[in-house]
Amino acid sequence: MIARERSLIWLVALVFLAGGIVGGGPTSPNLSMFVELMAAFLGALGIAGLVDGHYPRHARLALLLLTLVCLVPLAQLIPLPASCWEALPGREVPAEILRLANLESLARPLTLASEQTRLGGLTLIVPAAIFIAVLQIGAEGRDFVMRVIVVFAFVSALLGVFQVAAGSGVDLGIYRQVHDGYPIGFFANRNHEGDLLLIALPASAQVISTIAWQHRTKGFAMIVAALFFSLAVISTQSRTAASLLPISLGGVLAIWIGDVRDRRVWAGLAALLLAALFSYAILKFTPVGQHLAHRFTTLGDDLRPIVWQGTGDAIRSFWPLGSGVGSFVPIYQMFEDLNSVSDTWVNHAHNDYIEILLETGVVGLVLIASYFLVAGLALLREAPRPLRRQRYTAVTIILILLAHSATDYPLRTFALLSIFAFANGMLFVSREHTHLRRKGPHPADPSPAFVMDESYATTGRV
């Protein structure tokens, strides 16, 4: 392993840990800047590697898409002539306010929340740097980062145990509590803690599969890890996290067997379904299980549909250009249902897809569709056998976060956003499974699936 790759590995791990510890909830600009400066250094090192050609060629389309995503907040900050700005959809009320303040002649950017758009653009440094770095990291380095993720999730789960045990007398939470009495670990939200614990399941399967233990010992360790993180997910009392637990466990099964085309996967899924039904029956008799089951009966009282309706009205008003990255809070307040107004405020749409549509308009819609296209094309490429487990791990993590984004905002935290970028980087064949063209330094397409590195297949190392 070359020194530059080793540096990338350690920097990815450090950026993730920094973002996880200080970025699991509302973060001060100073702490955010600390994480972003670390990521900027990682990004500079990663870009140097891109210039030298140390990345898989089939990732070029993904790098182009990443560039376009990063350009969106920058484009929204470009000043526009007052006449052009007033002609944009949804600017009638802001334009009237500016006229009353005698500021109607000033040039203004497209976004209605310039400061938040700038902060949003800086936040993108973190996932961009991690994605670029992962493209240049080998299989062993990716496994090391996954070990860091598993350890971080384990520590977060233990912190959650102490938070519950301490009760209301001692505040062990890092952030201002909105889910007091629940294990939230390093986060401000039990749903995001649930996401981290769900991610730890497939990551644990990948980590344990690479350890040089006897198969029986590995199996025992996997059962212990699966039980620990599954119970930890249930203890958060997050309805969505509990609903996504079968996806996470299904990913564990595919990773453990190593090939989704193996018939044992289907037999395992059937056994997993029976085990899930049996576990549900047992949990129904426990206080934790009864409380979680009761929470599913209160779906009708959830305010999310009301928030989604108000966000939909705002989208139609600002379509097709959007209101600007980070502008959700003030824009939603213009369309909020007065019957739902209380002493609390809605910080996000609790659906990242419609929040992106509000803030970026048709551009966001195109970028979302492009992401699914690029990710799909990456998955269509056959991965070498030693990397299939990593591919399954990445797909499971991405599915968990994308599914939860439909009812929450997991990708608005540094920790989960970093993991999402890391998982997307793992969709592409790692550096040591590409070869150089004779006429240039750029990596060519990966070797066929039947070509495998026996040393990695037997020891887990390159």
WOJODA-V795886 format. One record per helix or strand of 3 or more residues. SS is the DSSP state (alpha for helix, beta for strand). FROM is the first residue (numbers start at 1). LEN is the number of residues. If there is no record, write none. Layout:
ss	from	len
SS	FROM	LEN
SS	FROM	LEN
This chain:
ss	from	len
alpha	3	20
alpha	29	23
alpha	57	20
alpha	82	5
alpha	92	9
alpha	114	21
alpha	139	31
alpha	190	21
alpha	215	21
alpha	239	19
alpha	263	21
alpha	287	10
alpha	299	3
alpha	304	15
alpha	328	8
alpha	338	3
alpha	352	9
alpha	362	19
alpha	385	20
alpha	410	3
alpha	414	13
alpha	431	3
alpha	454	6
